Amino acid sequence: MKTFLMYKDHDFDLQQELPWNEPALTRDLELSTLLKSMALGDEFLSEVVKKSIFSSLNAGPDTILYRQSILKDCLKNPVIVRDLYKYLLKQLKPRKRIVGIGSLTKAIPHI
C-alpha cells in the first residue's frame, strides 16, 4: 500500500531543493519562529514543514483540497497519526547518521 499525504499521485520529496530565495523569505516572514513552534524542538519535523511550505507555493486548488481532506482525517484520528509518526521516526533514525569525529566518539564508547 502506498500512502500519499501531500499529493494524490506521488510522494513528497524531502530531498527537493528549496527555492533560491528561501533564506530571504524565511527571514522576512520570520518563519524560523513558526517552524520552531510547530516542531517543538524536533529538527526532522522542522525540516519537513519547511520543505512542505516552500514546495506548496505553486500548489493548485486540487492539491490544496486534497491536503485539506487528509488533514480532516488526521484531526479525526490523532492517536493513529502520533503513533505513525513515532514509528516513522524509529525507522528513519538508523539512516540519519552524520559521520564525523564527534559522532564516532558517541557511537563507539571506547574512543
N, C-alpha and C positions, 0 to 999 in steps of 0.2 A: 504494500500500500504506500502511496506517495501522498504526503500531505503538503499542500501549497497554502501557506498562510498569507503571503504578500501578493501573489499573482495567481490567476486561475490556471495558467498553463506552464509555469516554470518556477524553479526555486529562486529564492532570494540569494543574491551573490554577495557574500560577506567580503570577498576579495576584490570587489569592484573599486575602482579609483574614485576618490572624491573629486568634486569639481575644482578647477583651478582657483576659484575664488572662495573656497571653503574657509580658510583662515580669517579672511575679512568678514565674511557672513557670520561666522561663529563669534567673532569679537563684536561686531556691530549689533547683533541681535542678542548678545550675552547668552549664547546657547550653552556655554560651559556651566553656568548656574543651573539651567534647566536640566542638562544631562546629569549633573551630579545629584540633583534632587530626585530625578526619575530612577536612577540606577542604584541609589542608596549605597554608594561605595563599590558597587560591582563593576569592575573595569570592562569585563566582557559585555555586559548588558549596555554599558555606556557606549561602547564602540558600535554595537548592533543598532542602537537607537540613532546614533549619529549617521550611520550609513543609510538607515531607512529614511531618515528625514531628507537627506540630500538626494537619495535616489527617487524620492517622491515628487520632486519639484516639477517634473513633466508628466505626472500621472493624470490620466484622463478620468472622466466620470465613472466609467465602468470599473476601473481599478479601485477608485475611492469607495464606490458602493460595495464592491466585493470585500474590501477590508473592513468596512463598517459591519457587514454581516458576520464576518469572522469575530470581530470584537464583541458583538452582541452575544455570540455563542460562548466566548471566553468569560464574559461577565456572568453568564448563567451558570458556569461551571468553574469557579475559581480554584477549587481544590485540585481538580484534574489538571488545570493549567500549571499550578505551582509544582505539582508532582512531576509533570512532564519536563518542566524547566530544570528541576533538580536532577532528574535522570540525564537530561542532555548535558548538563554541566559535568557530571561524572564521566560521561563518555568523551567529552572534549578535553578534559584536563590532562590525560596522558599525552595528548598530541600537542599541547601548548607548552613545549619546553624551550627555554631560551638557553642556548649554550654560551657559557661564559665562566670565568673563574669563580664568580660568586655563586652561580647555580651549581657548579660542580662541587664546591665545598659543602653545600647544603645537601646535595644528592648523595655524596659519599662521605659519611661521618668521620672516617679516619684521616681525611686530608687536613 
